[in-house]
Amino acid sequence: MPALDLSASSVELTRQLCDIESVSGNERGIADAIEAALAGLAHLELTRDGDAIVARTTLGRDRRVVIAGHIDTVPVNNNLPVREEDGYLVGRGTVDMKGGVAVALKLAAELVDPPVDVTWIWYDHEEVDSALNGLGRLAASRPDLLAGDFAILGEPTSATIEGGCNGTARADIRLHGVRAHSARAWVGHNAIHDAAPVLAILSDYVPAELEVDGLVYREGLNAVGISGGVAGNVIPDEAVVSVNYRFAPSRSADDAVAHLRDVFAGFDIEITDIAEGARPGLDAPLARDFLAAVGGVASPKYGWTDVARFSALGIPAVNYGPGDPLRAHADDERVAVEEIVECERGLRAWLTGS
């Protein structure tokens, strides 16, 4: 496993990290490299949990900040090693989210006397089932390692601050019919045809836009799957329309479930997955200082991210990292070099007061 050079620029460090393939489930190598690179730094207290690395300053400051990022990626598709092209680093992981990981690693190594204590976390299994998520594992088994007054997740935001995140719920709308031979369809009842009013509800649905702590979150309710059918000569007795509801962080999980049951009143609905969002947290004093250091205007995060795990622990959290989120997971995934540099500048300015 190649060694990481923490004296290199954050751009070069991004390249080094990306060239260590770390598709979810294969994070051991990159976790080993991160641990080895940080091991000799006296100002950091290291803890390893599986393939999650936690590095903490213990300076006795009255406030603590948590800065976290995941080290896994979605599968590679002929897009490694990384190449540089027209001011971009191109390759798997450049956007989601090794640019943010690189910035955090460089600052963790260099900032030996920050005005706040800092907990740096690099964790595994973010891109797969949430039950495997390394940050979730730490929250359950070592919540003391996540304790802080404010948290930043290095998810790609094009080097701007995105506060909180929407919640997400998935549900199956199940339609019931009666099987029959398709030559004698009148003997049965076609469950697939009964999906039409469900699709009409979704087509006519107008998503809400809700203001939460000064940011406007746009909701969404969409069909994401449909299934049914037995054979080419059988009237189906069941069909399922799967829907995904993205809801504003002002709504609780119970609120979201109640809304889905109201929208699909009279239908057989089963909630299959739900995760609450996170309020922006921009009213926290550290958040205000961070926004001032970074500059610009904060925006809402529409997708669900692990900031919700911090929010559930009562820690206000925002998303801030290099890379256009629309490029995440794309085969031509690429991050602008200037965004990596800008994120390092913003975080360094905030953590040093300069």
N, C-alpha and C positions, 0 to 999 in steps of 0.2 A: 504494500500500500504506500503510495507516494506521501511524503511528509508535506504538511501545509506550512507555508511561509507567512507567518503573521506580520512580518516586516514589509511584505509586498503591499502594493496599493489594493484598495478594496475591489477594484476592477479585476486585477490579476488574481486576487483571492477568489473572486466569483468563478473565474475560469477554472482554477484548481479544484474548487468544490464540485463544479458541474462535471468535470472529467472523472470524478469518482462516482461511478454509476451507483445509485441508491434507490432503485425502485422499491416501493413499499414491500417490506418483508426482507429486504436485503440492505438494511441500514448499518449493519455491524461495522463494515469497513470505514464508512465515513464517520461513524461515532468514535471508532478507535482513533482515527486521524485527528478529530477535534480534541479528544481527551489528551492525546499525546502532545498536541500543540500547546495546550493550556497548562499541562502538568507542572511545568517549571516556574510558573508565575506565582510569587509569594503573596501577592495581594488578593488572590482568589482562593476560595474554599470550594473544592470540587466534590461533587456527588454524582455517581452514575447509577441510573435505574434502568435496567435493560439496555436499550440503545438511546436513552435520553441522558443528556449531559446537563448538569446544573452547576453554574459557577457563581459564587456570591462574594461580594465584598462585605466585610464585617468591621466597619469603621466607627460604629456607634452613632451614626447619624439619626436624626429624629424622624426621617422619612425614608421609605424604601420604594424603589421603582423596579418593576419586572419587565424585561424585554425578552420576547420569546419568538421562536420561529421553528418551522418543521424542516427536517433534513431529508425527507423522502420525496420521491417524484412519481408521477404516473409512468407507465412503461415507455421505454426508449423506442423510437422508430427511425433508425438511420439518422439520428440527429445528435450524435456524439462522435468524436470530441467536439468541443465548442470551437467555433471560428468567429473571427471579427470581420464585420462587413458594414461599411458606411456608417460608422459611429455606433454600431450595435454589437453586442455579443449574442450569437445565434446558437441555440442548442437546448436540449432538454434541461429543465430546471433553472434556466436563466431568469425567467419571470417568476415561476412558482416553485420555491422562492429562495433560491440560493444567493441571489443578489442581496436580499435582506439578511440572510444568514452571514454572508461575508462581512457586511457592514458591522453587524453585531460582534462578530469574532474580532475584528480589527480594533474596535473600540474597547471591548472587554480586555484585550491585551494591553492597550496603551493608557487607559484612564485609571491610574492607580490611586487617585485622590479626588474622586468626584464629590460634589457638595451633598449628594444623597447616596445612601447605600443602594447598590444595584444588584439585582438577581438576573443573570443571563441564563436562558433556557433554550436548548436545542433538542427537539424531541422527534420521535418516530411515529410512523403509521397514521399520518394525517389524511392521506389520500384514499383510505379504505374505510371499512366499517368502523363507525364511531366507537364501538365496543373495544377496538384495538388501540385507539388513540393514546399516544404516549402522554400528552398533557392531561387527558382525562384520567389516565392511570395514576399520575402524580397527584392530581386533585383528590383522588380517592384514598391513596395510600400514604402520601406525604404532603398534606395540605400546607404544612408549615413551610415547605419550599416555595410555595406559590404566594405566600403572604406578602402584601405590599399595599401601598397607598394609591398606586396608579400603575397601569400596565399598557404596554405597546406590543402589538403583534405585527411582525414584519411582512404581512401579506401584501401582494402587489397593489399599489394605489396610484401609480404614476407619480410617486414622490409627493403626494398630497395627503392630508389627514382625512380619513373617513371614520366617522364616529359610530360606535355600536354596530348593530347588524339586525336585519330582519330575522324573525323566527321562521321555521319551516314545518309544515305538516303534510303528511301523505295519507290518503284515504282510498279505499276501494268502494265503488258504488256497484252493488251486485244486483243484477236483474235476473228474475226467475221466470222460466217458461215451462213448457211441456214438450217432451220429445215426440216426434212422429216421423213417418216416412215423408220425404219431401214431395213425393207424388200425391200424397194425401195430406197436405199441409193444414187443411182445416180441422184435422183431428187434434193437432197440437197447438202450441202457442210459442211464437218465435221470440226468444229472449233478446237476440241481437237487435231486432226491430225496436224493442223497448228502450234501447240505449239512445234513441233519437231525442226524447225530451231532456235527457241528461246533457247531451251535447248542445242542445238549444240553450239550456241554462248557462252553460259555460260560454257559449258564443255571445250571449247577451249580457254577460256579467261585466259590470263596470268596476274596476279596481279602485279601492279607496286610496286617497293620499292623506296621510295623517302626520301632523306636526308633533314631534316629540323633542322636547328640550331645544327648540329652535331649528331642528332639521326636519325636512319633510321626507317621509318614507313612503314610497309607492308600493302598494301591495299587488299581489297577482294570484289568480286562480286559473289553473290550466289542466287540461287532460294531458297526461304524460304516457298513457298506455291504454290499450283496449284489447280485450281477448274474448274469445268465444268460438263455438263451433265444435262439432263432433266428427262429422264426415260429410262428404260431398252430397250425400243423399239423405241427410238427417236434419230435421228441424231442431235447432239447439235449445236446450232447456236452461242454459245459463250463459250470461255474458257479464264481463266485469270492465268498468271504466275506472282507471286509476287516475287520481287527481293529485296535484301538488299545490298547496296553499302557502304563499309567502306572506307573512303578516308582520305588521309594524311592532316594534319592541314595546309599545305601550300596552299591547295585548298580552295576557297570560296564555299559557297552554289551554286552560279551561275556556277562556274567551274564544280562542281559535276553534276548539272543538265545537263549542256552542254555535259559532258562526257557520261552520260546515254543516252541522245538523239542521240549521235553519234554512240555509240555501238549498239543501237537498231533502227538505221535509217530505216525508212519505216514501222515501227510498231506503233500501237496506244499505246502510253505510257502516264501514268498519275503518277505524283509525289504525293505520299500520305503523306510523312513525311520527314523532313530534319532538321538536326541540325549540325551546323559547329563545327569543332574540336577546339583544343587549341594548340598553339605553345608551345614548351617546357618551355620557360621562364627562362632557366638556365643561361642566360647571365646577369640577374639582379644581382646587388651586394649582396643582401640578399640571393638569391638562391645560389650563389657561396659560401657564408659563411656557408649556411646550408649543402651543399654537403660536404664541408671540415669537418664539425662537425660530420656528419653521417658516412662519409667514403664510400668507394666503388665506383662503376661506375653507372651513371644514365642510365636508359633504357627508351624506348618509351612505352607509354600506348596505346595498340591497341584498347581497348574498349572505348566507349564514357563514360565520367564521368562528374560530375558537375564542374570540373575545367574549363570546357568551359564557364560556367556562369561567372566565374571570368575573364576569358580571354575577354569575350564580354564587360566587364566593364573596360578593359585596365589594369587588374591586372595580372601579371605573376603568374602562379600557377603550383604546382606539386602534385602528389599523393604519400602518404607515410603512410603506416599502417601495422599492423601485420596481418598475415594470407595469405595463398596461394589462389589467386583468383580462381584457378580451383576448390577449395573446396566450394566456395560461393554457397549458395542455395541447396547444396547437403543434403540428409537426414543424412549423417554422417559428417556434417559440423564440422570442428575441427581446432583449432589454436594452434600452438606450444607455450607453456608458454615462452620459451626463446625469441620468436619474440616479445611478448608483452613487456618483460623486455628490449629488445634491442631498441624498438621504444621509450620507455620512456627515456632510456639513451641518444639516439640521440637527441631528442627534448630538453631534459633538458640541455644537453651540449651546444646546440646552443643558447638556450634562457638565459643561465646564463654565457656563455663564459668560462665554466670550463669543 
